[in-house]
Amino acid sequence: MTEPNADQRGGPRLSQTVLAHLADARACLADASAGPTPADRYVAAHLAALRAAAGILAARPRPLDGRRRRLRSAWELLPEAEPKLADWAAYFAVSATKRAAAEAGMVRVVTSTDADELIVEADRFVGEVESILGVPGQSALPMAG
């Protein structure tokens, strides 16, 4: 495997933590594609997006100012770390509620169409994050024929 971890703007190399988050995102997408139920697929797709967001947040850490801050979700922090991902953050913040319901056992809240849509969007988001970070990515989703 080559070392695809140089920032495309010529910045510092990406840490192993960032690369691990991106690898986890791709693994979650593979799990989403193979999930046995719409709820399983939806949860895995959302987790893929969350792992990719974690990659951006790890690559662009914010300085601590010494004050205690309230805990904020990755979707709240993402637009500050990478403003061009603000629309994605809003999209996945909304889907987080449905993911939580599915994880809590309310599997009927997620339809097959919901899962399919989220998988496609998560795959696009992971690809966008990889592009921003300068990591050559590839879709984990099978091509429809």
C-alpha positions as CSV (number, residue, x, y, z in Angstrom):
1,M,0.0,0.0,0.0
2,T,1.3,3.4,-0.8
3,E,1.3,6.2,1.7
4,P,-1.7,8.4,0.7
5,N,-1.5,10.7,3.6
6,A,-0.1,14.0,2.4
7,D,-2.5,16.9,2.5
8,Q,-3.4,18.0,-1.0
9,R,-2.5,21.5,-0.1
10,G,1.0,20.4,0.7
11,G,0.4,20.5,4.4
12,P,1.6,18.0,7.0
13,R,1.2,14.3,6.6
14,L,-2.0,12.9,8.2
15,S,-1.7,11.1,11.5
16,Q,-2.4,7.4,11.9
17,T,-5.5,8.5,13.9
18,V,-6.9,10.3,10.9
19,L,-6.1,7.5,8.6
20,A,-7.7,5.0,11.0
21,H,-10.9,7.0,11.1
22,L,-11.1,7.0,7.3
23,A,-10.4,3.3,7.2
24,D,-13.2,2.8,9.8
25,A,-15.5,4.9,7.7
26,R,-14.9,2.6,4.7
27,A,-15.4,-0.5,6.8
28,C,-18.7,0.9,8.2
29,L,-19.9,1.5,4.6
30,A,-19.1,-2.1,3.7
31,D,-21.1,-3.2,6.7
32,A,-23.9,-0.9,5.7
33,S,-24.0,-2.5,2.2
34,A,-24.2,-6.0,3.7
35,G,-26.5,-5.3,6.7
36,P,-29.3,-7.7,7.2
37,T,-32.0,-5.2,8.0
38,P,-32.7,-1.6,7.0
39,A,-32.1,-0.5,10.6
40,D,-28.7,-2.2,10.6
41,R,-27.8,-0.7,7.2
42,Y,-28.9,2.8,8.3
43,V,-26.9,2.7,11.6
44,A,-23.8,1.5,9.8
45,A,-24.1,4.1,7.1
46,H,-24.5,6.9,9.8
47,L,-21.5,5.5,11.7
48,A,-19.5,5.6,8.5
49,A,-20.2,9.3,8.1
50,L,-19.5,9.9,11.8
51,R,-16.1,8.2,11.4
52,A,-15.3,10.4,8.4
53,A,-16.3,13.5,10.4
54,A,-14.0,12.3,13.2
55,G,-11.2,12.1,10.6
56,I,-11.7,15.8,9.7
57,L,-11.9,16.8,13.3
58,A,-8.7,14.9,14.1
59,A,-6.9,16.4,11.2
60,R,-8.0,19.9,12.1
61,P,-7.9,20.1,15.9
62,R,-9.1,23.3,17.6
63,P,-6.9,24.9,20.2
64,L,-8.3,24.6,23.7
65,D,-8.8,28.0,25.3
66,G,-8.7,26.8,28.9
67,R,-12.4,27.3,29.5
68,R,-14.8,24.4,30.0
69,R,-17.1,24.0,27.2
70,R,-20.3,22.0,26.9
71,L,-19.9,18.8,24.9
72,R,-20.9,19.3,21.3
73,S,-21.5,16.6,18.7
74,A,-19.3,16.0,15.7
75,W,-22.0,17.5,13.5
76,E,-21.9,20.8,15.5
77,L,-18.1,20.9,15.4
78,L,-17.6,19.9,11.7
79,P,-18.6,23.3,10.1
80,E,-16.0,25.1,12.3
81,A,-13.3,22.6,11.3
82,E,-14.2,22.5,7.6
83,P,-16.9,25.1,6.5
84,K,-17.5,23.5,3.1
85,L,-18.9,20.5,5.0
86,A,-21.6,22.5,6.8
87,D,-24.5,21.2,4.6
88,W,-23.3,17.6,5.2
89,A,-23.2,18.2,9.0
90,A,-26.7,19.5,9.0
91,Y,-27.9,16.4,7.0
92,F,-26.2,13.9,9.2
93,A,-27.3,15.8,12.4
94,V,-30.9,15.2,11.3
95,S,-30.3,11.5,10.5
96,A,-28.7,11.0,14.0
97,T,-32.1,11.0,15.6
98,K,-33.3,8.2,13.4
99,R,-30.1,6.3,14.0
100,A,-30.5,6.6,17.8
101,A,-34.1,5.3,17.5
102,A,-32.9,2.3,15.4
103,E,-30.2,1.6,17.9
104,A,-32.7,1.7,20.7
105,G,-34.7,-1.1,19.0
106,M,-37.3,1.0,17.2
107,V,-36.3,-0.6,13.9
108,R,-39.5,0.3,12.1
109,V,-38.6,3.9,12.0
110,V,-36.1,3.1,9.2
111,T,-37.4,1.9,5.9
112,S,-35.3,0.2,3.2
113,T,-35.5,3.4,1.2
114,D,-34.2,5.4,4.2
115,A,-31.2,3.0,4.5
116,D,-30.4,3.0,0.8
117,E,-30.5,6.8,0.7
118,L,-28.3,7.2,3.7
119,I,-25.8,4.6,2.4
120,V,-25.4,6.6,-0.8
121,E,-25.1,9.9,1.0
122,A,-22.6,8.5,3.5
123,D,-20.5,7.1,0.7
124,R,-20.5,10.5,-1.0
125,F,-19.6,12.2,2.2
126,V,-16.7,9.9,3.0
127,G,-15.4,10.5,-0.5
128,E,-15.6,14.2,0.0
129,V,-13.7,14.0,3.3
130,E,-11.1,11.8,1.6
131,S,-10.8,14.4,-1.2
132,I,-10.5,17.3,1.3
133,L,-7.8,15.5,3.2
134,G,-5.9,14.4,0.0
135,V,-6.5,10.7,0.6
136,P,-7.3,8.8,-2.6
137,G,-10.6,7.0,-1.8
138,Q,-12.7,4.5,-3.5
139,S,-16.3,3.7,-3.2
140,A,-17.0,0.7,-1.1
141,L,-20.5,0.3,-2.7
142,P,-21.1,-2.1,-5.4
143,M,-22.0,-0.6,-8.7
144,A,-25.7,-1.0,-9.7
145,G,-26.0,-2.9,-12.9
